[in-house]
Amino acid sequence: MHAITIPEPGGPEALVWEEVPDPVPGEGEVLVEVVAGAVNRADILQRQGFYNPPHGASPYPGLECSGRIAALGPGVSGWAVGDEVCALLAGGGYAEKVAVPAGQLLPVPGGITVDQAAALPEVVCTVWSNVFMVAHLRPGETFLVHGGSSGIGTMAIQLAKAVGARVAVTAGTAEKLERCAELGADILINYREQDFVAELREATGGAGADVILDNMGAKYLDRNVQALAVNGRLAIIGMQGGAKGELNIGALLTKRAAISATSLRARPAAEKAAIVAAVREHVWPLVATGRVRPVVDREIPMPEAAAAHRVVEDSGHIGKVLLVTTD
């Protein structure tokens, strides 16, 4: 098969489409013939040499894919060759084939195409596990997601609205904010021109956000705490704004607030399977009925993964950028 390899860390040009050995599904795994993968920020970090795959994972980038089952490994039941699926991966999505633990598979939901399904697994599992399983967003609460026009952001808006929350977003352009509004966002904040803490306080009568989903890390830590409501929950999922920040514990105590920080890639297979099962139960029916949908900015041929990385690094996209193996 062919896959995107990274012979040496570097810029987008470090991504090389070349022939590599086919993966072989092990115990409890299936072999997926990939139709599409999706670009995530973690892939860019891996390309740069800052985020190596977990031990035993595929060395190729790609944390999600969609396609069709080509073979079943020993001990797999409930799936059949030819099933259309999408999958949460620890790596290997930038390839024509990938071996996946069966517990990390999801059927392609009704109403969307196989290639569109590649836009779902990583973002849905990230949002559902952090916003709902950890931070317990409830109907009627106010939810703030930073980077509302990103893959994570566009999914977070839809899921929060689906459970009856009021949604606030930050984004850097009027166009991106307009797209967020189309997805259901109620409070639109241009982070280049407005202070999200002040804007959120004004929009909520001084209360703030009950749950914040943050991909910035250190840069936003203090202001996120300021923006939290009493009993608020801050869920950190990224460090685009740095890894080390100063925390005002007094403010946290006063608000009786909580901060969580999680990553998905290196979790044990059993934890990933539990998240995937929860997503299938709670989110897949919303996708099938059209209440939640993948937001795809564009599709780029997988051999041209360097171009896809440039798009994501330039932050000019809205939703997900997909890599497709077929015309």
Secondary structure, DSSP 8 states (H G I E B T S, - for coil): -EEEE-SS--SGGG-EEEE-------TTEEEEEEEEEE--HHHHHHHHTS----TTS-SS--SEEEEEEEEE-TT--S--TT-EEEEE-SS--SBSEEEEEGGGEEE--TTS-TTGGGGSHHHHHHHIIIIIIIS---TT-EEEESSTTBHHHHHHHHHHHHTT-EEEEEESSHHHHHHHHHHT-SEEEETTTS-HHHHHHHHTTT--EEEEEES-GGGGHHHHHHHEEEEEEEEE---TT-S-----HHHHHHHT-EEEE--STTS-HHHHHHHHHHHHHHTHHHHHTTSS---EEEEEEGGGHHHHHHHHHHT--SBEEEEES--
